[in-house]
């Protein structure tokens, strides 16, 4: 890699629109991080990291060192190609599931706990059925309420715990009171 960096940084040397750095989990050493930093500092192009390490802390470290995209090897080829298109168009790519993993980890590390006492009895009943993956229509039927009332409860629960969708509700409240739901 050092040879490529040297030849690419010379006037008249090879040029590229993008550099892709492929790393295996075992490669995440000081030298691989040095390679990423060197590549970003010497080559005037965005760097995409492809790795089998999808941990949020590793992804954030790569982004801090200048990577414009982080593509876990578990991602499909179509998404990987789209990520490269995003980077060549000037954007940044991080897989959404890694961010949700980070948010869950971050909430736990910050000690954020969403106690059931935060919610009314009816909201707690809605949460229990949401955690089972039931639709609003099914929840309404099982709790003998209108579907529009269920939607209001779901919206209020989302607001209370800063969730963006019903899946986040289920994830964030999946272990409330030690219950795996």
Contact map, one row per residue, 1 for C-alpha under 8 A:
1111100000000000000000000000000000100000000000000000000000000000000000000000000000000000000000000000000000000000000000000000000000000000000000000000000000000000000000000000000000000
1111110000000000000000000000000000000000000000000000000000000000000000000000000000000000000000000000000000000000000000000000000000000000000000000000000000000000000000000000000000000
1111111000000000000000000000000000000000000000000000000000000000000000000000000000000000000000000000000000000000000000000000000000000000000000000000000000000000000000000000000000000
1111111100000000000000000000000000000000000000000000000000000000000000000000000000000000000000000000000000000000000000000000000000000000000000000000000000000000000000000000000000000
1111111110000000000000000000000000000010011000000000000000000000000000000000000000000000000000000000000000000000000000000000000000000000000000000000000000000000000000000000000000000
0111111111000000000000000000000000000000000000000000000000000000000000000000000000000000000000000000000000000000000000000000000000000000000000000000000000000000000000000000000000000
0011111111001100000000000000000000000000000000000000000000000000000000000000000000000000000000000000000000000000000000000000000000000000000000000000000000000000000000000000000000000
0001111111101110000000000000000000000000001000000000000000000000000000000000000000000000000000000000000000000000000000000000000000000000000000000000000000000000000000000000000000000
0000111111101000000000000000000000000000011000000000000000000000000000000000000000000000000000000000000000000000000000000000000000000000000000000000000000000000000000000000000000000
0000011111111000000000000000000000000000000000000000000000000000000000000000000000000000000000000000000000000000000000000000000000000000000000000000000000000000000000000000000000000
0000000111111000000000000000000000000000000000000000000000000000000000000000000000000000000000000000000000000000000000000000000000000000000000000000000000000000000000000000000000000
0000000001111100000000000000000000000000000000000000000000000000000000000000000000000000000000000000000000000000000000000000000000000000000000000000000000000000000000000000000000000
0000001111111110000000000000000000000000000000000000000000000000000000000000000000000000000000000000000000000000000000000000000000000000000000000000000000000000000000000000000000000
0000001100011111000000000000000000000000000000000000000000000000000000000000000000000000000000000000000000000000000000000000000000000000000000000000000000000000000000000000000000000
0000000100001111100000000000000000000000000000000000000000000000000000000000000000000000000000000000000000000000000000000000000000000000000000000000000000000000000000000000000000000
0000000000000111111000000000000000000000000010000000000000000000000000000000000000000000000000000000000000000000000000000000000000000000000000000000000000000000000000000000000000000
0000000000000011111000000000000000000000000011000000000000000000000000000000000000000001000000000000000000000000000000000000000000000000000000000000000000000000000000000000000000000
0000000000000001111100000000000000000000000011110000000000000000000000000000000000000001000000000000000000000000000000000000000000000000000000000000000000000000000000000000000000000
0000000000000001111110000000000000000000000011110000000000000000000000000000000000000000000000000000000000000000000000000000000000000000000000000000000000000000000000000000000000000
0000000000000000011111000000000000000000000000111100000000000000000000000000000000000000000000000000000000000000000000000000000000000000000000000000000000000000000000000000000000000
0000000000000000001111100000000000010000000000111100000000000000000000000000000000000000000000000000000000000000000000000000000000000000000000000000000000000000000000000000000000000
0000000000000000000111110000000000000000000000001110000000000000000000000000000000000000000000000000000000000000000000000000000000000000000000000000000000000000000000000000000000000
0000000000000000000011111111000100000000000000001111000000000000000000000000000000000000000000000000000000000000000000000000000000000000000000000000000000000000000000000000000000000
0000000000000000000001111111000000000000000000000011100000000000000000000000000000000000000000000000000000000000000000000000000000000000000000000000000000000000000000000000000000000
0000000000000000000000111111000000000000000000000011100000000000000000000000000000000000000000000000000000000000000000000000000000000000000000000000000000000000000000000000000000000
0000000000000000000000111111100000000000000000000000000000000000000000000000000000000000000000000000000000000000000000000000000000000000000000000000000000000000000000000000000000000
0000000000000000000000111111100100000000000000000000000000000000000000000000000000000000000000000000000000000000000000000000000000000000000000000000000000000000000000000000000000000
0000000000000000000000111111111110000000000000000000000000000000000000000000000000000000000000000000000000000000000000000000000000000000000000000000000000000000000000000000000000000
0000000000000000000000000111111110000000000000000000000000000000000000000000000000000000000000000000000000000000000000000000000000000000000000000000000000000000000000000000000000000
0000000000000000000000000001111111000000000000000000000000000000000000000000000000000000000000000000000000000000000000000000000000000000000000000000000000000000000000000000000000000
0000000000000000000000000001111111100000000000000000000000000000000000000000000000000000000000000000000000000000000000000000000000000000000000000000000000000000000000000000000000000
0000000000000000000000100011111111110000000000000000000000000000000000000000000000000000000000000000000000000000000000000000000000000000000000000000000000000000000000000000000000000
0000000000000000000000000001111111111000000000000000000000000100100000000000000000000000000000000000000000000000000000000000000000000000000000000000000000000000000000000000000000000
0000000000000000000000000000011111111100000000000000000000000000000000000000000000000000000000000000000000000000000000000000000000000000000000000000000000000000000000000000000000000
1000000000000000000000000000001111111110000000000000000000000000000000000000000000000000000000000000000000000000000000000000000000000000000000000000000000000000000000000000000000000
0000000000000000000010000000000111111111000000100000000000000100111000000000000000000000000000000000000000000000000000000000000000000000000000000000000000000000000000000000000000000
0000000000000000000000000000000011111111100000000000000000000000110000000000000000000000000000000000000000000000000000000000000000000000000000000000000000000000000000000000000000000
0000000000000000000000000000000001111111110000000000000000000000000000000000000000000000000000000000000000000000000000000000000000000000000000000000000000000000000000000000000000000
0000100000000000000000000000000000111111111000100000000000000000000000000000000000000000000000000000000000000000000000000000000000000000000000000000000000000000000000000000000000000
0000000000000000000000000000000000011111111111100000000000000000111000000000000000000000000000000000000000000000000000000000000000000000000000000000000000000000000000000000000000000
0000000000000000000000000000000000001111111100000000000000000000000000000000000000000000000000000000000000000000000000000000000000000000000000000000000000000000000000000000000000000
0000100010000000000000000000000000000111111100000000000000000000000000000000000000000000000000000000000000000000000000000000000000000000000000000000000000000000000000000000000000000
0000100110000000000000000000000000000011111110000000000000000000000000000000000000000000000000000000000000000000000000000000000000000000000000000000000000000000000000000000000000000
0000000000000000000000000000000000000001111111000000000000000000000000000000000000000000000000000000000000000000000000000000000000000000000000000000000000000000000000000000000000000
0000000000000001111000000000000000000001001111100000000000000000000000000000000000000000000000000000000000000000000000000000000000000000000000000000000000000000000000000000000000000
0000000000000000111000000000000000000001000111110000000000000000001100000000000000000011000000000000000000000000000000000000000000000000000000000000000000000000000000000000000000000
0000000000000000011110000000000000010011000011111000000000000000011110000000000000000000000000000000000000000000000000000000000000000000000000000000000000000000000000000000000000000
0000000000000000011110000000000000000000000001111100000000000000001111100000000000010010000000000000000000000000000000000000000000000000000000000000000000000000000000000000000000000
0000000000000000000111100000000000000000000000111110000000000100001011100000000000000000000000000000000000000000000000000000000000000000000000000000000000000000000000000000000000000
0000000000000000000111100000000000000000000000011111000000000000000001111000000000000000000000000000000000000000000000000000000000000000000000000000000000000000000000000000000000000
0000000000000000000001111000000000000000000000001111110000000000000001111000000000000000000000000000000000000000000000000000000000000000000000000000000000000000000000000000000000000
0000000000000000000000111000000000000000000000000111110000000000000000011100000000000000000000000000000000000000000000000000000000000000000000000000000000000000000000000000000000000
0000000000000000000000011000000000000000000000000011111001000000000000011000000000000000000000000000000000000000000000000000000000000000000000000000000000000000000000000000000000000
0000000000000000000000000000000000000000000000000011111101100000000000010000000000000000000000000100000000000000000000000000000000000000000000000000000000000000000000000000000000000
0000000000000000000000000000000000000000000000000000111111100000000000000000000000000000000000000100000000000000000000000000000000000000000000000000000000000000000000000000000000000
0000000000000000000000000000000000000000000000000000011111110000000000000000000000000000000000000110110000000000000000000000000000000000000000000000000000000000000000000000000000000
0000000000000000000000000000000000000000000000000000001111111000000000000000000000000000000000000000010000000000000000000000000000000000000000000000000000000000000000000000000000000
0000000000000000000000000000000000000000000000000000111111111100000000000000000000000000000000000000000000000000000000000000000000000000000000000000000000000000000000000000000000000
0000000000000000000000000000000000000000000000000000011111111110000001000000000000000000000001000000000000000000000000000000000000000000000000000000000000000000000000000000000000000
0000000000000000000000000000000000000000000000000000000111111111000000000000000000000000000000000000000000000000000000000000000000000000000000000000000000000000000000000000000000000
0000000000000000000000000000000000000000000000000000000011111111100000000000000000000000000000000000000000000000000000000000000000000000000000000000000000000000000000000000000000000
0000000000000000000000000000000010010000000000001000000001111111111001000000000000000000000000000000000000000000000000000000000000000000000000000000000000000000000000000000000000000
0000000000000000000000000000000000000000000000000000000000111111111111000000000000000000000000000000000000000000000000000000000000000000000000000000000000000000000000000000000000000
0000000000000000000000000000000000000000000000000000000000011111111000000000000000000000000000000000000000000000000000000000000000000000000000000000000000000000000000000000000000000
0000000000000000000000000000000010011001000000000000000000001111111000000000000000000000000000000000000000000000000000000000000000000000000000000000000000000000000000000000000000000
0000000000000000000000000000000000011001000000100000000000000111111100000000000000000000000000000000000000000000000000000000000000000000000000000000000000000000000000000000000000000
0000000000000000000000000000000000010001000001111000000000000111111111000000000000000000000000000000000000000000000000000000000000000000000000000000000000000000000000000000000000000
0000000000000000000000000000000000000000000001110000000000000010011111000000000000000010001110000000000000000000000000000000000000000000000000000000000000000000000000000000000000000
0000000000000000000000000000000000000000000000111000000000000010001111100000000000110010000111000000000000000000000000000000000000000000000000000000000000000000000000000000000000000
0000000000000000000000000000000000000000000000011110000000100110001111110000000000000000000011100000000000000000000000000000000000000000000000000000000000000000000000000000000000000
0000000000000000000000000000000000000000000000011110000000000000000011111010000100100000000011100000000000000000000000000000000000000000000000000000000000000000000000000000000000000
0000000000000000000000000000000000000000000000000111110000000000000001111110000000000000000000100000000000000000000000000000000000000000000000000000000000000000000000000000000000000
0000000000000000000000000000000000000000000000000111100000000000000000111111000000000000000000000000000000000000000000000000000000000000000000000000000000000000000000000000000000000
0000000000000000000000000000000000000000000000000001000000000000000000011111000000000000000000000000000000000000000000000000000000000000000000000000000000000000000000000000000000000
0000000000000000000000000000000000000000000000000000000000000000000000111111101100000000000000000000000000000000000000000000000000000000000000000000000000000000000000000000000000000
0000000000000000000000000000000000000000000000000000000000000000000000001111111100000000000000000000000000000000000000000000000000000000000000000000000000000000000000000000000000000
0000000000000000000000000000000000000000000000000000000000000000000000000011111110000000000000000000000000000000000000000000000000000000000000000000000000000000000000000000000000000
0000000000000000000000000000000000000000000000000000000000000000000000000001111111000000000000000000000000000000000000000000000000000000000000000000000000000000000000000000000000000
0000000000000000000000000000000000000000000000000000000000000000000000000011111111100000000000000000000000000000000000000000000000000000000000000000000000000000000000000000000000000
0000000000000000000000000000000000000000000000000000000000000000000000100011111111110000000000000000000000000000000000000000000000000000000000000000000000000000000000000000000000000
0000000000000000000000000000000000000000000000000000000000000000000000000000111111111000000000000000000000000000000000000000000000000000000000000000000000000000000000000000000000000
0000000000000000000000000000000000000000000000000000000000000000000000000000011111111100000000000000000000000000000000000000000000000000000000000000000000000000000000000000000000000
0000000000000000000000000000000000000000000000000000000000000000000010100000001111111110000110000000000000000000000000000000000000000000000000000000000000000000000000000000000000000
0000000000000000000000000000000000000000000000010000000000000000000010000000000111111111000000000000000000000000000000000000000000000000000000000000000000000000000000000000000000000
0000000000000000000000000000000000000000000000000000000000000000000000000000000011111111100000000000000000000000000000000000000000000000000000000000000000000000000000000000000000000
0000000000000000000000000000000000000000000000000000000000000000000000000000000001111111111110000000000000000000000000000000000000000000000000000000000000000000000000000000000000000
0000000000000000000000000000000000000000000001010000000000000000000110000000000000111111111110000000000000000000000000000000000000000000000000000000000000000000000000000000000000000
0000000000000000110000000000000000000000000001000000000000000000000000000000000000011111111000000000000000000000000000000000000000000000000000000000000000000000000000000000000000000
0000000000000000000000000000000000000000000000000000000000000000000000000000000000001111111000000000000000000000000000000000000000000000000000000000000000000000000000000000000000000
0000000000000000000000000000000000000000000000000000000000000000000000000000000000000111111100000000000000000000000000000000000000000000000000000000000000000000000000000000000000000
0000000000000000000000000000000000000000000000000000000000000000000100000000000000000111111110000000000000000000000000000000000000000000000000000000000000000000000000000000000000000
0000000000000000000000000000000000000000000000000000000000000000000110000000000000100110011111000000000000000000000000000000000000000000000000000000000000000000000000000000000000000
0000000000000000000000000000000000000000000000000000000000000000000111100000000000100110001111100000000000000000000000000000000000000000000000000000000000000000000000000000000000000
0000000000000000000000000000000000000000000000000000000000100000000011100000000000000000000111110110000000000000000000000000000000000000000000000000000000000000000000000000000000000
0000000000000000000000000000000000000000000000000000000000000000000001110000000000000000000011111110000000000000000000000000000000000000000000000000000000000000000000000000000000000
0000000000000000000000000000000000000000000000000000000000000000000000000000000000000000000001111111000000000000000000000000000000000000000000000000000000000000000000000000000000000
0000000000000000000000000000000000000000000000000000000000000000000000000000000000000000000000111111100000000000000000000000000000000000000000000000000000000000000000000000000000000
0000000000000000000000000000000000000000000000000000011100000000000000000000000000000000000001111111110000000000000000000000000000000000000000000000000000000000000000000000000000000
0000000000000000000000000000000000000000000000000000000100000000000000000000000000000000000001111111111000000000000000000000000000000000000000000000000000000000000000000000000000000
0000000000000000000000000000000000000000000000000000000000000000000000000000000000000000000000011111111100000000000000000000000000000000000000000000000000000000000000000000000000000
0000000000000000000000000000000000000000000000000000000100000000000000000000000000000000000000001111111110000000000000000000000000000000000000000000000000000000000000000000000000000
0000000000000000000000000000000000000000000000000000000110000000000000000000000000000000000000000111111111000000000000000000000000000000000000000000000000000000000000000000000000000
0000000000000000000000000000000000000000000000000000000000000000000000000000000000000000000000000011111111100000000000000000000000000000000000000000000000000000000000000000000000000
0000000000000000000000000000000000000000000000000000000000000000000000000000000000000000000000000001111111110000000000000000000000000000000000000000000000000000000000000011000000000
0000000000000000000000000000000000000000000000000000000000000000000000000000000000000000000000000000111111111000000000000000000000000000000000000000000000000000000000000000000000000
0000000000000000000000000000000000000000000000000000000000000000000000000000000000000000000000000000011111111100000000000000000000000000000000000000000000000000000000000000000000000
0000000000000000000000000000000000000000000000000000000000000000000000000000000000000000000000000000001111111111100000000000000000000000000000000000000000000000000000000000000000000
0000000000000000000000000000000000000000000000000000000000000000000000000000000000000000000000000000000111111111100000000000000000000000000000000000000000000000000000000000000000000
0000000000000000000000000000000000000000000000000000000000000000000000000000000000000000000000000000000011111111000000000000000000000000000000000000000000000000000000000000000000000
0000000000000000000000000000000000000000000000000000000000000000000000000000000000000000000000000000000001111111000000000000000000000000000000000000000000000000000000000000000000000
0000000000000000000000000000000000000000000000000000000000000000000000000000000000000000000000000000000000111111100000000000000000000000000000000000000000000000000000000000000000000
0000000000000000000000000000000000000000000000000000000000000000000000000000000000000000000000000000000000111111110000000000000000000000000000000000000000000000000000000000000000000
0000000000000000000000000000000000000000000000000000000000000000000000000000000000000000000000000000000000110011111000000000000000000000000000000000000000000000000000000000000100000
0000000000000000000000000000000000000000000000000000000000000000000000000000000000000000000000000000000000000001111101000000000000000000000000000000000000000000100000000001100100000
0000000000000000000000000000000000000000000000000000000000000000000000000000000000000000000000000000000000000000111111000000000000000000000000000000000000000000000000000000000110000
0000000000000000000000000000000000000000000000000000000000000000000000000000000000000000000000000000000000000000011111100001000000000000000000000000000000000000000000000000000110000
0000000000000000000000000000000000000000000000000000000000000000000000000000000000000000000000000000000000000000001111110000000000000000000000000000000000000000000000000000000000000
0000000000000000000000000000000000000000000000000000000000000000000000000000000000000000000000000000000000000000011111110000000000000000000000000000000000000000000000000000000000000
0000000000000000000000000000000000000000000000000000000000000000000000000000000000000000000000000000000000000000000111111111000000000000000000000000000000001000000000000000000000000
0000000000000000000000000000000000000000000000000000000000000000000000000000000000000000000000000000000000000000000011111111000000000000000000000000000000000000000000000000000000000
0000000000000000000000000000000000000000000000000000000000000000000000000000000000000000000000000000000000000000000000111111100000000000000000000000000000000000000000000000000000000
0000000000000000000000000000000000000000000000000000000000000000000000000000000000000000000000000000000000000000000000111111110000000000000000000000000000000000000000000000000000000
0000000000000000000000000000000000000000000000000000000000000000000000000000000000000000000000000000000000000000000000111111111000000000000000000000000011001000000000000000000000000
0000000000000000000000000000000000000000000000000000000000000000000000000000000000000000000000000000000000000000000100111111111100000000000000000000000000000000000000000000000000000
0000000000000000000000000000000000000000000000000000000000000000000000000000000000000000000000000000000000000000000000001111111110000000000000100000000000000000000000000000000000000
0000000000000000000000000000000000000000000000000000000000000000000000000000000000000000000000000000000000000000000000000111111111000000001000000000010011000000000000000000000000000
0000000000000000000000000000000000000000000000000000000000000000000000000000000000000000000000000000000000000000000000000011111111100000000000000000000000000000000000001100100000000
0000000000000000000000000000000000000000000000000000000000000000000000000000000000000000000000000000000000000000000000000001111111110000000000000000000000000000000000000000000000001
0000000000000000000000000000000000000000000000000000000000000000000000000000000000000000000000000000000000000000000000000000111111111100001000000000000000000000000000000000000000000
0000000000000000000000000000000000000000000000000000000000000000000000000000000000000000000000000000000000000000000000000000011111111110001000000000000000000000000001001100000000000
0000000000000000000000000000000000000000000000000000000000000000000000000000000000000000000000000000000000000000000000000000001111111100000000000000000000000000000000001110110000001
0000000000000000000000000000000000000000000000000000000000000000000000000000000000000000000000000000000000000000000000000000000111111100000000000000000000000000000000000000000000001
0000000000000000000000000000000000000000000000000000000000000000000000000000000000000000000000000000000000000000000000000000000011111110000000000000000000000000000000000000000000000
0000000000000000000000000000000000000000000000000000000000000000000000000000000000000000000000000000000000000000000000000000000011111111011000000000000000000000000000000000000000000
0000000000000000000000000000000000000000000000000000000000000000000000000000000000000000000000000000000000000000000000000000000001001111111000000000000000000000000000000000000000000
0000000000000000000000000000000000000000000000000000000000000000000000000000000000000000000000000000000000000000000000000000000000000111111100000010011000000000000000000000000000000
0000000000000000000000000000000000000000000000000000000000000000000000000000000000000000000000000000000000000000000000000000000000000011111110000010000000000000000000000000000000000
0000000000000000000000000000000000000000000000000000000000000000000000000000000000000000000000000000000000000000000000000000000000000111111111000000000000000000000000000000000000000
0000000000000000000000000000000000000000000000000000000000000000000000000000000000000000000000000000000000000000000000000000010011000111111111100010010000000000000000000000000000000
0000000000000000000000000000000000000000000000000000000000000000000000000000000000000000000000000000000000000000000000000000000000000001111111111110110000000000000000000000000000000
0000000000000000000000000000000000000000000000000000000000000000000000000000000000000000000000000000000000000000000000000000000000000000111111111100000000000000000000000000000000000
0000000000000000000000000000000000000000000000000000000000000000000000000000000000000000000000000000000000000000000000000000000000000000011111111000000000000000000000000000000000000
0000000000000000000000000000000000000000000000000000000000000000000000000000000000000000000000000000000000000000000000000000100000000000001111111000000000000000000000000000000000000
0000000000000000000000000000000000000000000000000000000000000000000000000000000000000000000000000000000000000000000000000000000000000000000111111100000000000000000000000000000000000
0000000000000000000000000000000000000000000000000000000000000000000000000000000000000000000000000000000000000000000000000000000000000000000111111110110000000000000000000000000000000
0000000000000000000000000000000000000000000000000000000000000000000000000000000000000000000000000000000000000000000000000000000000000000000110011111110000000000000000000000000000000
0000000000000000000000000000000000000000000000000000000000000000000000000000000000000000000000000000000000000000000000000000000000000001101100001111111000000000000000000000000000000
0000000000000000000000000000000000000000000000000000000000000000000000000000000000000000000000000000000000000000000000000000000000000000000000000111111100000000000000000000000000000
0000000000000000000000000000000000000000000000000000000000000000000000000000000000000000000000000000000000000000000000000000000000000000000100001111111110000000000000000000000000000
0000000000000000000000000000000000000000000000000000000000000000000000000000000000000000000000000000000000000000000000000000010000000001001100001111111111000000000000000000000000000
0000000000000000000000000000000000000000000000000000000000000000000000000000000000000000000000000000000000000000000000000000000000000001000000000011111111100000000000000000000000000
0000000000000000000000000000000000000000000000000000000000000000000000000000000000000000000000000000000000000000000000000000000000000000000000000001111111110000000000000000000000000
0000000000000000000000000000000000000000000000000000000000000000000000000000000000000000000000000000000000000000000000000010010000000000000000000000111111111000000000000000000000000
0000000000000000000000000000000000000000000000000000000000000000000000000000000000000000000000000000000000000000000000000010010000000000000000000000011111111100000001000000000000000
0000000000000000000000000000000000000000000000000000000000000000000000000000000000000000000000000000000000000000000000000000000000000000000000000000001111111110000000000000000000000
0000000000000000000000000000000000000000000000000000000000000000000000000000000000000000000000000000000000000000000000000000000000000000000000000000000111111111000000000000000000000
0000000000000000000000000000000000000000000000000000000000000000000000000000000000000000000000000000000000000000000000100010000000000000000000000000000011111111101000001000000000000
0000000000000000000000000000000000000000000000000000000000000000000000000000000000000000000000000000000000000000000000000000000000000000000000000000000001111111111111001000000000000
0000000000000000000000000000000000000000000000000000000000000000000000000000000000000000000000000000000000000000000000000000000000000000000000000000000000111111111000000000000000000
0000000000000000000000000000000000000000000000000000000000000000000000000000000000000000000000000000000000000000000000000000000000000000000000000000000000011111111000000000000000000
0000000000000000000000000000000000000000000000000000000000000000000000000000000000000000000000000000000000000000010000000000000000000000000000000000000000001111111000001000000000000
0000000000000000000000000000000000000000000000000000000000000000000000000000000000000000000000000000000000000000000000000000000000000000000000000000000000000111111100000000000000000
0000000000000000000000000000000000000000000000000000000000000000000000000000000000000000000000000000000000000000000000000000000000000000000000000000000000001111111111011000000000000
0000000000000000000000000000000000000000000000000000000000000000000000000000000000000000000000000000000000000000000000000000000000000000000000000000000000000100011111010000000000000
0000000000000000000000000000000000000000000000000000000000000000000000000000000000000000000000000000000000000000000000000000000000000000000000000000000000000100001111111000000000000
0000000000000000000000000000000000000000000000000000000000000000000000000000000000000000000000000000000000000000000000000000000001000000000000000000000001000100001111111100000000000
0000000000000000000000000000000000000000000000000000000000000000000000000000000000000000000000000000000000000000000000000000000000000000000000000000000000000000000011111110000000000
0000000000000000000000000000000000000000000000000000000000000000000000000000000000000000000000000000000000000000000000000000000000000000000000000000000000000000001111111111000000000
0000000000000000000000000000000000000000000000000000000000000000000000000000000000000000000000000000000000000000000000000000001001100000000000000000000000001100101011111111100000000
0000000000000000000000000000000000000000000000000000000000000000000000000000000000000000000000000000000000000000000000000000001001100000000000000000000000000000000001111111110000000
0000000000000000000000000000000000000000000000000000000000000000000000000000000000000000000000000000000100000000000000000000000000100000000000000000000000000000000000111111110000000
0000000000000000000000000000000000000000000000000000000000000000000000000000000000000000000000000000000100000000010000000000000000000000000000000000000000000000000000011111111000000
0000000000000000000000000000000000000000000000000000000000000000000000000000000000000000000000000000000000000000010000000000001000100000000000000000000000000000000000001111111100000
0000000000000000000000000000000000000000000000000000000000000000000000000000000000000000000000000000000000000000000000000000000000100000000000000000000000000000000000000111111100111
0000000000000000000000000000000000000000000000000000000000000000000000000000000000000000000000000000000000000000000000000000000000000000000000000000000000000000000000000001111111111
0000000000000000000000000000000000000000000000000000000000000000000000000000000000000000000000000000000000000000111100000000000000000000000000000000000000000000000000000000111111110
0000000000000000000000000000000000000000000000000000000000000000000000000000000000000000000000000000000000000000001100000000000000000000000000000000000000000000000000000000001111100
0000000000000000000000000000000000000000000000000000000000000000000000000000000000000000000000000000000000000000000000000000000000000000000000000000000000000000000000000000001111110
0000000000000000000000000000000000000000000000000000000000000000000000000000000000000000000000000000000000000000000000000000000000000000000000000000000000000000000000000000011111111
0000000000000000000000000000000000000000000000000000000000000000000000000000000000000000000000000000000000000000000000000000000000000000000000000000000000000000000000000000011101111
0000000000000000000000000000000000000000000000000000000000000000000000000000000000000000000000000000000000000000000000000000000100110000000000000000000000000000000000000000011000111
